[in-house]
Amino acid sequence: MTGACQRAYAIAGTAMPPPLAEAVRNARARAAVSNGRVLGLARIAFPILAEARIAGIAFKGPFQHRQIHGDPFFCRSGDLDLLVAREDFSAALDAFEAAGFTRREGTSPWWTSALGEVHLVHPQGGVIDLHHRLQQPGCPPPHDLAQFLHAAGRETIGGVEIAFPALAHTVLICALNLTKEFAHRKLSARYAYDFAAGLLKLAAEGQTQAFAKAAADQRLGGTVGFAAALAELIFAIDLPLAQPHSGPRARRPLPGWASREAVLAMAFDPDGESTPWPRRRAVLWALCSDAGLARRAAEFSREQARMIASEAMRLSAGASS
């Protein structure tokens, strides 16, 4: 979160301590090299997809950083994340392998089926993370991935047309990433920062209602509500969040286990011995829709079954998480 720290000091008009300033400079240099490689991979990937007549979008990484923070080098990104439709996933894999990419060693059916992704290594370095899902088992997924592809924006980089999500969909992806990392007990603080910054960017551009509609269309009201409550608690701020045609959205109360002290530990120190994690099913319940108890229970049961099936596949394939 060096980029976030740098902005905080700039807003406060205070000079950074020398050790932090050096850390920021080093992080920025690493991001310039790594994210430049990701942008270069995008220029390789999209002609391959175009030749195969496959629609895809580049998400996360420098594309997300530029949309939300106005800076493609805000944070280091290691891989190029690409999303294609599930029905195009096999053809996309074939196209990339025909172009010289190879699957990372250890790829198993658990990766391609349960997680919905595969890592493809370019012969000259760099990795494409090809997805046909945007959420892992254990968290509610988007309802209609085709909307992410159909609403894509486009621009030309180095003579190549690159497709990327609309801003509302980018912020939805931030919510998905935050809840995924939190539910799987990983460092989630920087994802909370991205999501909070994304909501503020939507408000500044008058797109809060459009975002709320996108979340409703994707049946991600529970995910968005929980993600917003987490970010507000972590950063002690009020975030703009609305429902279509209904004015300000009522804040969804966090469960009793989510005190600020506990959430800060979970977000910044997930592996700490004293971090008071709840049971995973308690986190899943908090993520499910609040549109009626019956619907929430059905969503919970469906996602719990998907999580159990994924874990069984992982163990049978001998995959590492």
N, C-alpha and C positions, 0 to 999 in steps of 0.2 A: 504493500500500500504506500510505496514511496511517492507515487504521483499524487495521491490524496493528501499526504503530509505536506508536500511542496505547495499545493494549492491552499491548504489551510494557513500556512505561514504567510503566503502572498496576500490572502484576504485580510489577515490580521495586521499586515504591514510590519511584520517582525522578521528579522534575519534568522535563518536556520542555524542551529549549532553546527560548527564545522564538521563533526563526524557524520551528522545527518545529511548535510549538504554534499559531502563526498559520496555517501551511499546513494543519494538521489542521482548524482552525475553518473555513477557507475551503472545504476539500474537503467538510466536513460540510454546509455551507450549500448548495453545489452539488448534493450528493446529495439533500438534502431537496426541492429544486425539481424536479430531474430524475426522481427515483424517485416523487415525488408524481404527476408527469405519467404515469408508467408505470402506477401504480395506477389513475389515472383512465381510462386507455385500456382497462385490463382491465374496468372497469365498463361501458365502451361495447362491448367486443368480445364478452363472453360472452352478452349478450342476442341479439346478431346470430347467434352460433353456435347458441344454443338455438332461435331461430325457424327456422333452417335444419335443425334436428335433426342437428347435427354435434357429435360429442364432441371436446373439445380440452382441453389443459392449458397453463397459464402456467408457464414454467420460467425458470431463471436470474434475474437481476435481483433486485429486492427480495424476491421469494418465496423464492429460494435463500438470500439473506442472512439472512432471518428464521429459516429452518429451521436453518441451520448456525451462524450467529453470534448469533442472538437479536435481530437489529437490521435492519429493512428498509432502513435508510439507512447501512449499514456501508460501502458503496462505491457510487459513482455508476453508474447504468445509463441508457443512452440510449434503448433501444428496449424494447417489450414483445415477448418471444419467446413464440410460440404454436406448439404441436405439434398437428397433426391427422393422421389416417390418410391414407396416400397416395391411397386411393380416394376420399377426401373433399376432396382438395386443390383440385381445380377448382371444386367446388361452394362451398367456403369462399371462394375468390377471388371468385367471382361474388357471393356474399352481401356481402362487404366492399365490393366496387366498387358494388353497388347501394345501399349505405348511405353512399356518398360518398367512400370511400377511393380513392386512385389509386396505380398502380404507380410506383415511383420511376423517373425517367428513366434510360435505359440498361439496363433489365431485359432480359435475353436468355434464350433457351432454356437456355443454360449455367447460369444461376442457378436456374431452375425445375426443370430435369431433373437436371443433374449435382450441383449443390450442394443441391438440394431445398429451396429457400427463395425468398421474394420479399419485398421491402420495400414496405409499403403506407403511404402518407402520409395522415394525417387532414387534412381541409380546414382545421381550426383549429390544426394543429400536432401533432406527435407521430408516431411511426412504429411500426407493427406489423411484426415480422419473422416471417412465417408460414412454418412448416417442415412438411415431410413426411419429413425425415431428421434424425438427430441427430449424424451424423458426415460429414465431407467425404472425398472420395476421397484415398487415400494413407494411411488409417488404417482398421483393421477396424471395421465398424459393428455396432450391436446386432443380434441375430438376430430379435427379435420386438417391434416397436414397440407392438403392441397391448397388451402387458403394462403399459407405461407409462401408457396411457390407462385401462385397466381397474382398475389399483390406485390411481388418483388419490384424494387427499384433497380435501375441499371445506370452504369456509367462506364466510360472508356478509360482504361489504365494501360498506358504503353501500347495503344493500338488494339487492345483486346477488350471486348465488352464483358463486364463483370456484373452479375446479378447478386443482390443482397436484400435482406428483409426490409419491409416498411418499418418506420420507426415504432409504431405500436407493437408490431410483432417482435422487433428487437427487444423491447422492454418486457414483453411476455417471456421471451427466452431468458432474460435476466432473472425473472421470477422463478422459472423452471430450474435454472442453474443454482439459485440460492437455496431453494427447497430441496433439490437433489443432494447438494453438498451437506446441508444441515441434517437431512434425514439419514444420510450415510455416515454421519459423524466425522466429516472432514472440515478443514478450515473453510469457513463460509463468510468471514467478515468482508472480504473484498467484493464478493458477489452481492452482499447487502448494500455496499457502497454503490455499485453499478446500478442496482435496481432503484435505489433512492434517487440517484442522479438522473436516471431515466424518467422517473415520474415527474421530477422537477422540469426536465426538458420538455416533456409532453405538455405540461401546464404552460410553460413559456410559449409554446407554439400553438396553444389552443386545441390540443388534441386529446385532452383528458377524457371527454365523452367517447371519442373514437376508440381509445384504448379500452374503456369499460365495455364497449360493444364487442370488441375483439375478444376480450376475456370471456364474456358471456357466450359468444358464438363457439368458443373453444371449450366451454364448460370448465373453465379454470377459475371460477369465482372463489373457491376455497383456497386454491394455491395463491392467488393474488392477495386475498385478504390476509392470509397468514404471513406471506412474505412482507407485506406492508407493515403489519404489526411488529414483526421482528425488526425490520429496519428502523422503524420509529423508536422502538425500545433501545436498540443498540446506539443510535445516534442522538437520542433525546430530541427529536424533531417531529413536526406534524407534516405529513405528506399529502399532496392532493390526490384524492381517489374518489371516483364518482361511479354511479350506475347509470345506464342509459335512461334518459327521461325522468330522473328521479332526484336530482339535486345531490348534495353531499352524501356519500356512502357512510352508513353507520359503522363505526369501528368494530371489528370483530374482536371480542375479548380473547386474550391469550389464556391457555390453560393454567391451572394453578402451579404447575411445575416450572412455568416460564417466568420466573422472577427476573429482574434486570441483571442481578448478579449472576444467576445461573446462565442466562442467555449469553452474556458477555464471555463467560468461561467456555460455553459451547462453541461460540463463533470464533474466538481467538485462541483457545487452548483445548481443542476437542479431545486430545489424548492425555490431558492432565489427570493425574490420579484422583484429584478431588472434584473433577468436573461432574456435575450431578445429572447424567443423562437419564431421561425417562426411557421406558420400553419403546422399541421401534414402532409397535402398533399404536402407541399413544401419539407419536408424531404423525403417523399416517391418518389417524382419526382427525387430528387437528387440520390436516390438509384437505379433507374431503368437503364436499359442498355442504352449505348450510341451508339449502333449499328444501327443507322438510326432512324429518328424521328417517323416513323410509328410503328416500333417495340417497341420503348420506350413508345409511347402513348398506345399501346395495353397492354404492361406489367403494366403500371400505372393503366389503367382502370380495369384490372383483379384483381390487388392487392387491389385497393380501394373497389371493390365490395366484396372481401373476408373480408376486414376489416369491412365494413358495416354489412355484414351478421353475422360476429362474435359478433359485438356489440349488434345486435338485439337478438341473442341467449343468450348472457350474461344477458341482461335485462329481457328476458322472463323467464330465469332459476333462476333469483335472485342471480346470482353468484357474488362474489367479485373479483375485479381485483387485 
